[in-house]
Amino acid sequence: MSQVTVYEAEVGLPSGIGPMEADECQIDPIAFEAFVVALLAWHSETRHAVMASLSEGFVATVLALAEMANIEVSQQRAKHAETHYLKAASDPHAKEWTGALEQKSRELVRHMAY
């Protein structure tokens, strides 16, 4: 849960994830969807290799939770999110989103209980 707080500060949005009680927490789907889109945009645009590596597991987990909640998140949607981390979609140096995070999130979904 402390990582949630860190990334809420990074993207400047609340996650919609409530407090943990008995190993469960409530999630506000509207706030969570906005958070996931902003987080993916932030992760896609980071140019710091260490930060990208450190955040990869958290981002994959959030994507898995979004999938379980039937929230569709795509790189195209993240590019159009209003966040100060994004550069113009036409930036030729913008980091391409690979299928790596998507693959990790799918693996995590298989291990999460519905």
WOBEL-V5094 format. One record per residue. N is the residue number from 0. RES is the residue in one small letter. PHI is phi in whole degrees, 0 to 359 (none if undefined). BURIAL is + if it has 9 or more other ideal C-beta (glycine too) atoms within 8 Angstrom, else -. Layout:
BEGIN
N,RES,PHI,BURIAL / N,RES,PHI,BURIAL
END
This chain:
BEGIN
0,m,none,- / 1,s,292,- / 2,q,293,- / 3,v,302,+ / 4,t,299,- / 5,v,299,- / 6,y,284,+ / 7,e,299,+ / 8,a,294,- / 9,e,298,- / 10,v,266,+ / 11,g,73,- / 12,l,223,+ / 13,p,288,- / 14,s,279,+ / 15,g,84,+ / 16,i,270,+ / 17,g,279,- / 18,p,294,- / 19,m,279,- / 20,e,223,- / 21,a,54,- / 22,d,64,- / 23,e,222,- / 24,c,212,+ / 25,q,275,- / 26,i,234,+ / 27,d,281,+ / 28,p,297,+ / 29,i,290,- / 30,a,295,+ / 31,f,296,+ / 32,e,300,+ / 33,a,297,+ / 34,f,297,+ / 35,v,298,+ / 36,v,298,+ / 37,a,294,+ / 38,l,295,+ / 39,l,297,+ / 40,a,298,+ / 41,w,300,+ / 42,h,296,+ / 43,s,295,+ / 44,e,262,+ / 45,t,294,+ / 46,r,254,- / 47,h,264,- / 48,a,301,- / 49,v,292,- / 50,m,297,- / 51,a,299,+ / 52,s,293,- / 53,l,294,- / 54,s,272,+ / 55,e,304,+ / 56,g,295,- / 57,f,295,+ / 58,v,297,+ / 59,a,298,+ / 60,t,295,+ / 61,v,296,+ / 62,l,297,+ / 63,a,295,+ / 64,l,298,+ / 65,a,297,+ / 66,e,298,+ / 67,m,295,+ / 68,a,267,+ / 69,n,59,- / 70,i,259,+ / 71,e,274,- / 72,v,234,+ / 73,s,227,- / 74,q,298,+ / 75,q,300,- / 76,r,294,+ / 77,a,295,+ / 78,k,296,+ / 79,h,267,- / 80,a,293,+ / 81,e,275,- / 82,t,211,+ / 83,h,287,- / 84,y,278,+ / 85,l,273,+ / 86,k,261,- / 87,a,302,- / 88,a,300,- / 89,s,274,- / 90,d,299,- / 91,p,291,- / 92,h,263,- / 93,a,298,+ / 94,k,292,- / 95,e,284,- / 96,w,278,- / 97,t,270,- / 98,g,281,- / 99,a,299,- / 100,l,294,+ / 101,e,299,- / 102,q,296,- / 103,k,298,+ / 104,s,294,+ / 105,r,297,+ / 106,e,297,- / 107,l,294,+ / 108,v,304,+ / 109,r,297,- / 110,h,260,- / 111,m,265,+ / 112,a,274,- / 113,y,275,-
END
